Amino acid sequence: MAGVGAEALRRRLADLAAAGQGDPRSVVGDFRRGEVLVPVVDGSLLSVEAGGVRWLLVFTDEAALARFAGARGEGVPEWVPVYGARLLDQMIPQVGGPVGIAVDAGSAAGMVLPPVVGIVPDAVALDAAGADA
């Protein structure tokens, strides 16, 4: 089950969705402290590519993951709990290429954390000085 930090993240996402606005950087602290669920399919973290960016799909709880899988007509995949800080600081730099995070994909409170300064390490941020775009 997702950790206490994930509950704060869920509340922040719901607040942003209700307001219809918000800078993703405003939830980064909650994301970093929260434990999210990362689906694993065929031994790899579930991701999609869109617009030249790889997006890791993460979910704030099992219910959000189940809704996503159900909407796709699939069973709930295997998943691993990971703290947001570990995803941002350790895993994203290892992937290669621009990588962002899609939180609770397919839900009204879902949002993306793009690969930009203030969210991912500067060395892999698309908007960092000297970054190759």
C-alpha positions in Angstrom: 0.0 0.0 0.0 1.2 3.5 -0.7 2.8 5.5 2.1 1.5 8.4 4.1 3.2 10.9 1.8 1.1 9.5 -1.1 -2.0 10.6 0.8 -0.7 14.2 0.8 0.1 13.8 -2.9 -3.4 12.6 -3.7 -5.0 15.5 -1.8 -2.7 18.0 -3.6 -3.6 16.5 -7.0 -7.3 16.6 -6.2 -7.0 20.3 -5.1 -5.2 21.2 -8.4 -7.7 19.3 -10.5 -10.6 21.0 -8.7 -8.9 24.4 -9.3 -8.3 23.6 -12.9 -4.8 25.0 -12.8 -1.5 24.7 -11.1 2.2 24.4 -11.7 3.4 20.8 -11.4 6.4 22.1 -9.5 4.1 22.9 -6.6 3.5 19.2 -5.9 7.1 18.0 -6.4 7.8 18.1 -2.6 4.8 15.9 -1.9 5.7 13.6 -4.8 9.3 13.2 -3.6 8.2 12.3 0.0 5.4 10.0 -1.2 5.6 6.3 -2.1 3.9 5.6 -5.4 3.1 2.4 -7.2 4.9 1.7 -10.5 3.4 -0.9 -12.7 5.8 -3.6 -14.0 5.0 -5.3 -17.3 7.2 -8.0 -18.7 10.0 -7.1 -16.3 10.0 -3.4 -17.2 8.5 -0.3 -15.6 5.4 0.7 -17.5 5.9 3.7 -19.7 4.7 5.4 -22.8 6.3 7.7 -25.3 4.7 10.9 -26.4 6.2 13.9 -28.1 9.7 12.6 -27.8 9.4 12.2 -24.0 9.2 8.8 -22.2 6.6 9.0 -19.4 6.8 6.6 -16.5 3.3 5.8 -15.3 2.9 5.9 -11.5 -0.1 5.7 -9.3 -0.9 7.1 -5.8 -2.7 3.9 -4.7 -4.0 0.5 -5.8 -7.4 1.9 -6.6 -6.0 4.4 -9.1 -3.9 1.7 -10.7 -7.0 -0.6 -10.9 -9.1 2.1 -12.5 -6.4 2.7 -15.1 -6.0 -1.0 -15.9 -9.8 -1.5 -16.0 -10.2 1.4 -18.4 -7.7 -0.3 -20.7 -9.6 -3.6 -20.3 -6.6 -5.2 -18.6 -5.9 -6.8 -15.3 -3.9 -5.0 -12.7 -0.2 -5.5 -13.6 2.5 -6.4 -11.1 3.7 -3.2 -9.3 6.5 -2.0 -7.0 6.3 0.7 -4.4 8.9 3.4 -4.9 9.5 6.8 -3.3 9.1 9.7 -5.7 12.6 11.0 -4.7 14.1 7.7 -5.9 12.3 7.9 -9.2 13.4 11.5 -9.8 16.9 11.3 -8.5 18.1 7.8 -9.3 15.9 6.1 -11.9 15.1 8.9 -14.4 18.8 9.8 -15.0 19.5 6.1 -15.8 16.8 5.8 -18.5 18.5 8.0 -21.1 16.7 10.6 -23.0 14.0 12.9 -21.6 11.8 11.1 -19.0 8.8 12.6 -17.1 6.3 11.1 -14.7 2.6 10.6 -15.4 0.8 10.5 -12.0 -2.6 8.7 -11.9 -2.9 8.6 -15.6 -6.5 8.6 -16.8 -7.9 10.0 -13.6 -9.5 13.5 -13.2 -6.7 14.3 -10.7 -3.9 12.9 -12.8 -1.0 15.1 -13.9 2.4 15.0 -15.4 5.7 16.0 -13.9 7.7 17.0 -17.0 11.4 16.6 -17.4 12.3 20.2 -16.5 14.5 22.0 -14.0 13.0 21.9 -10.6 11.4 18.5 -11.2 14.2 16.2 -12.5 17.9 16.6 -12.0 19.3 19.5 -14.0 21.6 17.1 -15.9 18.6 15.4 -17.6 16.2 18.4 -17.7 15.1 19.5 -21.2 15.2 23.2 -20.2 18.6 23.2 -18.4 21.3 25.5 -19.8 23.2 23.6 -22.5 20.6 20.8 -22.7 20.2 19.2 -26.1 16.6 19.6 -27.2 
